[in-house]
């Protein structure tokens, strides 16, 4: 798969590897989130995750075209829990967010993504902090650590704003 990366990038469009990659985890996780680039793929992916025997999984696509939870538009998702699939939508309006800058979230390159990530870790990007917290919150939800995505969002947002997330990353980097 790693050898296909440069070719995929050069092609400039999505290939079958974009679909296979998230499903080919050698560690056989019990929990997984996958974002898909087309809403029609959610059903296919959740059924594959079901057949792989995951305890809990979530496949999402936001209505503004993102393959992750969006802070700007409703995100549709399929959820797998104990073999049962359900369909849901998450409206970020329930988080009370307003007047967020999309430029703080969308990266145009890997270098730009690194800059945006550092801004989030330093609490210098309001929209970026909310976007990361929302997606981390979905992860906490899938892992069964909390009862709702909103609860996970609040926990993740507090971890970012308090500096705990930045400290965690700094500790990881210092161990290398």
MOHUCOR-V897817 format. One line per field, one symbol per residue. phi: phi as a letter, one per 30 degrees, with the letter a starting at -180 (. if undefined). psi: psi as a letter, one per 40 degrees, with the letter a starting at -180 (. if undefined). burial: # if it has 16 or more other C-alpha atoms within 10 Angstrom, else .. Layout:
phi->???
psi->???
burial->???
This chain:
phi->.dddeddedddibdbeddddedccdddhdcbacbccdbdddeddddddddddiddbabbbaddcjdcadcdcbdccacbcbhiccbcbbbcdeddidahccdddcdccaddddddddddddchcbddddddddddddddddddidbcbddddedddddddddjddddedddddddd
psi->dddddddddddeiiidddddddefheegiehihhhiehdeeddddddddddefidhihhihieeeifihiediihiiihhhfehhiiiihhedeefiifihddedhheiddddddddddddefehdddddddddddddddddeedididddddddddddddeeddddddddddee.
burial->..................#...#.......#######.#..##.###.##..###########..################...#....#.#...........##..........##.#####.###################..#..#########.###...##..........
